[in-house]
Amino acid sequence: MSRRLCRHAAPLSLLLTVSLALAGCQKETPQDSGQSPTEAPGSNELRPGDLSQVRALAARHGGVVALDLSDEAQYRFLRARVAAAGKTPEKYPQFFAMLQSVRERHAARRQGVSAQVSAEAPRDHLIGKVIVGPDGRTFEATAFSTVQGGADYSFLDVVVWDETQQNQVSDYGWGEVYADGRKLWARATGVLPLTRDPLLYVDSASLVSFGGQEYVLYKSATVSPSPGCDIVHPRDLAPAARPDNIVTICLQRNNGDCDYPMVNFQQVQIPLKGTMTFPFPVTSINNTPGTYAKLVEESGGPREMAFGTFFNWLTINPADPRQVQWDIPQNQGVFTGVFFQPYEDVDLFMSIDVTMNRLGRPTQVTKQFSSSPTFTPSMVCMPKIQISYSCLAAGTQVKLAGGKSAPIERIAQGARVVTDSSGQALRVADTTVGTESIEMVRLRDDVGHDLLLTGTHPVMTPDRGVVWAEELKVGNRVLTDSGISTLVKADRELFAGAVHNLKLDRSSLQEKREAKGSTLYANGFLVGDVTMQRAYEFKDRAALTAELLARLPARWQVDYQSSLRAGTLPSGR
C-alpha cells in the first residue's frame, strides 16, 4: 500500500451517537458554558446543534468552509469526528497541539464566523464519487485531499447520511499520512436507504499542516449516487487482446501503447465525452463550484481545465432530460499550467451540479465521477491515467541478432534484437517516436560507451538492479555489452532531435527473467524496453520508516509511531 493511500474505516458505534443526539438528548452550551476558547470540551459526543451549525456554514459557502476553532460548536464537532478515528491527546500529542494552536490563532483573530476558503491556497478538498454496486444496494463513497508538494501531516474523513441528514447510512471512513499528503483518500461504504431514487448527503473533514500553517476544512454535498459511469473518453483504447485498464497519455510520443499520443509537454490534451444520468429530469445545469473538471498531478494540488469552464460544454439530452452530456474533442480538452514529472499518475475529477424536477419539486444535487482508486473492483468508474515519456536519442545503435547494430530509428516491427549477455534475441513488437523538450541524460563509461537518453529510462546495474538514468552518478557501475563498467560522465543536456524506443515481444521466452520488461543494448549500455520503462516510470517511491522519520518534523514523530502501533499506517512505511 502506498503511504499516500492510507485508508481506514471505523465502526459505526462512534458516530451513531449522532442519530441519538438528534432526538435532543444532549445539552447545547456553545456560548454560555463558561469555557475559554482554548479549553477543550469535556465530551467527544457529536451534538446535533454543532453538526447543524457546521452544515449551515458550509451551505452558505458553496459546500466547503474553513472551520473556526475558536467557536465552541465547531471545535466540539471536530473533536467528535477525530475521536471516531481513535485520536486521543495521549497517543497523538502533536495532532491535538495542532488543534490547540489553530484554536488560539482563531481566537486572536476574534472572528465569530468562518470565512470562505481561499482559492489561492495550494490544496484542495473534494468529494470523489459515490458509486452504487452491481447489486443496486451497496455503495462506496470517497473523499479526496491534496496539497501541492505535500504536507507534514494530513487527515481526512468521509461520512454518508440519508437525504434528511438525520441518519448515518455508511461506516466512518478516514485516512491520514505523515510527511507527504500530496494525495490522500478516505473511503466509506454502506447500504442505500429503502426509498425510491434516494439522494445522499456526504460530508468530509480535512486537516493539513504544511509550511508552518494549518488548514481545517469541511466539505459537504447532496449527491445523486450513480450505478456506474457512462464515459466514452478518456478510456483505455488498447486492443481487446491486451487491455491494461490504464489510460496512457504519451507526452510528445506516438506508439501503439499510447491511448492519447503526441501532446505538448506543458499541456495535456484529453478528449472528454460521456453522460451523467440523474434520477429525475434535469431542468438546469448550474454554473457553480460544484461543476468542474480537474486534473490532479502526482505532486498534488488542483489543476483546472484552461480551455474554459467545463459548464460551457454541458447540455441536457433532449431525448432523455435526465441525462447531462458532453463531447469535447482532444484538441479542445486542454489542461495547461501543469508541469508534469516524466513519470506521473494523474487523477481526473468531474462533477456536475444540476437542478432536477423531482416530482414537481426543484431539487439541487451534484454527481461526481473520478479516476480515483476504486477499492471495490466492481465499482470501477474511470480507468487509471498515466503520463508517460522515456526514450533514446535518434542515432543510438541497437545490437541486432547476428551481431550487427542499427540506428534505433531504422529498426522496424519484426526485427530481432539482442536482449542480454546470453545472446537471446527477441522480435520487436512495437516502436515509439517523439521529441523531448526537457534535459536528457548523457552517460559515458570508462570503456568508451556513450549514450543520450531520457531521465526516466531504465538502466541495468550489477549492484542496484534497475535504476533510472537520472539517478546515476559518476562512479556508479553499469552493465554493458563488454561486462561491468564504471561511469565517468552523467550530465544533463537538451536534445533537439527525435527520440525512440522499442517494445520487445516476450511471448517466446519460456522463463521470464525480468518480470517487468525486456532489455536491449543501446550504444553498448544494457537498458530497458518500452514495457520496462513504463513499469519503472511509476515505481513505488514510498520511503521506509527510517527515511520518512528523517524528514518528518520532530514534533510529529510520537504521533507517527502511535499510528504504526495502532496499525493505522502500513508497516515499514
C-alpha positions, 0 to 999 in steps of 0.5 A: 500500500502506498503511504499516500493511500492510507485508508481506514474505516471505523465502526459505526458505534462512534458516530451513531451517537449522532442519530441519538443526539438528534432526538435532543438528548444532549445539552447545547452550551456553545456560548454560555458554558463558561469555557475559554476558547482554548479549553477543550470540551469535556465530551467527544459526543457529536451534538446535533446543534454543532453538526447543524451549525457546521452544515449551515456554514458550509451551505452558505459557502458553496459546500466547503468552509474553513472551520473556526476553532475558536467557536465552541460548536465547531471545535466540539464537532471536530473533536467528535469526528477525530475521536471516531478515528481513535485520536486521543491527546495521549497517543497523538500529542502533536495532532491535538497541539495542532488543534490547540494552536489553530484554536488560539490563532482563531481566537486572536483573530476574534472572528465569530464566523468562518470565512470562505476558503481561499482559492489561492491556497495550494490544496484542495478538498473534494468529494470523489464519487459515490458509486452504487454496486452491481447489486443496486444496494451497496455503495462506496463513497470517497473523499479526496485531499491534496496539497501541492508538494505535500504536507507534514501531516494530513487527515481526512474523513468521509461520512454518508447520511440519508437525504434528511441528514438525520441518519448515518447510512455508511461506516466512518471512513478516514485516512491520514499520512505523515510527511507527504499528503500530496494525495490522500483518500478516505473511503466509506461504504454502506447500504442505500436507504429503502426509498425510491431514487434516494439522494445522499448527503456526504460530508468530509473533514480535512486537516493539513499542516504544511509550511508552518500553517494549518488548514481545517476544512469541511466539505459537504454535498447532496449527491445523486449516487450513480450505478456506474459511469457512462464515459466514452473518453478518456478510456483505455483504447488498447486492443481487446487482446491486451487491455491494461485498464490504464489510460496512457497519455504519451507526452510528445510520443506516438506508439501503439501503447499510447491511448492519447499520443503526441501532446505538448509537454506543458499541456495535456490534451484529453478528449472528454465525452460521456453522460451523467444520468440523474434520477429525475429530469434535469431542468438546469445545469448550474454554473457553480463550484460544484461543476468542474473538471480537474486534473490532479498531478502526482505532486498534488494540488488542483489543476483546472481545465484552461480551455474554459469552464467545463459548464460551457460544454454541458447540455441536457439530452433532449431525448432523455432530460435526465441525462447531462452530456458532453463531447469535447474533442482532444484538441479542445480538452486542454489542461495547461499550467501543469508541469508534469514529472516524466513519470506521473499518475494523474487523477481526473475529477468531474462533477456536475451540479444540476437542478432536477424536477423531482416530482414537481419539486426543484431539487439541487444535487451534484454527481461526481465521477473520478479516476480515483482508486476504486477499492471495490473492483466492481465499482470501477468508474474511470480507468487509471491515467498515466503520463508517460515519456522515456526514450533514446536519442535518434542515432543510438545503435541497437545490437541486432541478432547476428551481431550487427547494430542499427540506428534505433530509428531504422529498426522496424516491427519484426526485427530481432534484437539482442536482449542480454549477455546470453545472446537471446534475441527477441522480435520487436513488437512495437516502436515509439517516436517523439521529441523531448523538450526537457534535459536528457541524460548523457552517460559515458563509461570508462570503456568508451560507451556513450549514450543520450537518453531520457531521465526516466529510462531504465538502466541495468546495474550489477549492484542496484538492479534497475535504476533510472538514468537520472539517478546515476552518478559518476562512479556508479557501475553499469552493465554493458555489452563488454561486462561491468563498467564504471561511469565517468560522465552523467550530465544533463543536456537538451536534445533537439532531435527525435527520440525512440524506443522499442517494445520487445515481444516476450511471448517466446521466452519460456522463463521470464527473467525480468518480470517487468520488461525486456532489455536491449543494448543501446550504444553498448549500455544494457537498458530497458524496453518500452514495457520496462520503462513504463513499469519503472516510470511509476515505481513505488517511491514510498520511503521506509520508516527510517527515511520518512522519520528523517524528514518528518518534523520532530514534533510529529514523530510520537504521533507517527509511531502511535499510528504504526502501533495502532496499525493505522499506517502500513508497516515499514512505511 
